[in-house]
Amino acid sequence: MLKAVETVLDDDQAMEPIVIDLNGKAAYADYMVIASGRNARHLGAMTQHLEEQMKAAGSRSEEHTSE
């Protein structure tokens, strides 16, 4: 999942993305990803693309676990 997030941010030309490893530090997530954008529209587009990618990844993940 992290690789998918990094790919979307790279494709969308995110500025200064940072990945913070939360393994063993937080029960709610393995990683925190922070990135900047050029303006509100750029950030909105990145957010939309990330949401779409995560939903698609979730669907693929559910298909594999149900088999």
C-alpha positions in Angstrom: 0.0 0.0 0.0 2.9 2.4 0.8 4.4 1.8 -2.6 1.0 2.7 -4.2 0.8 6.0 -2.2 4.4 6.9 -3.2 3.7 6.1 -6.9 0.6 8.3 -6.9 2.4 11.2 -5.2 5.3 10.9 -7.6 3.0 10.7 -10.7 1.1 13.8 -9.4 4.4 15.7 -8.8 4.0 16.0 -5.0 6.5 18.3 -3.4 8.8 17.0 -0.7 6.9 13.8 0.3 8.0 12.4 3.6 7.3 8.9 4.9 7.3 8.4 8.7 7.5 4.8 9.9 5.0 4.2 12.7 5.5 0.5 13.1 5.5 -0.3 16.8 4.6 3.3 17.6 0.9 3.5 16.7 -1.8 0.9 16.4 -3.8 2.8 13.8 -1.3 2.9 11.0 2.1 1.6 9.8 3.1 4.8 8.1 2.3 8.5 7.9 2.9 10.2 4.6 3.2 14.0 4.3 3.5 15.9 1.1 3.1 19.4 -0.2 1.5 20.7 -3.4 1.8 23.9 -5.4 -1.7 25.2 -4.6 -5.1 24.1 -3.3 -6.2 22.7 -6.7 -3.0 20.6 -6.9 -3.6 19.2 -3.4 -7.2 18.5 -4.2 -6.2 16.5 -7.3 -3.6 14.5 -5.3 -6.1 13.8 -2.6 -8.7 12.5 -5.2 -6.1 10.3 -6.9 -5.0 8.9 -3.6 -8.5 8.1 -2.6 -9.2 6.4 -5.9 -6.0 4.3 -5.7 -6.7 3.3 -2.1 -10.3 2.2 -2.9 -9.0 0.2 -5.8 -6.3 -1.4 -3.7 -8.9 -2.2 -1.0 -11.1 -3.9 -3.6 -8.1 -6.0 -4.8 -7.1 -6.8 -1.3 -10.7 -8.0 -0.4 -10.7 -10.2 -3.6 -7.5 -11.9 -2.5 -8.6 -12.5 1.0 -12.0 -14.0 0.0 -10.3 -16.7 -2.2 
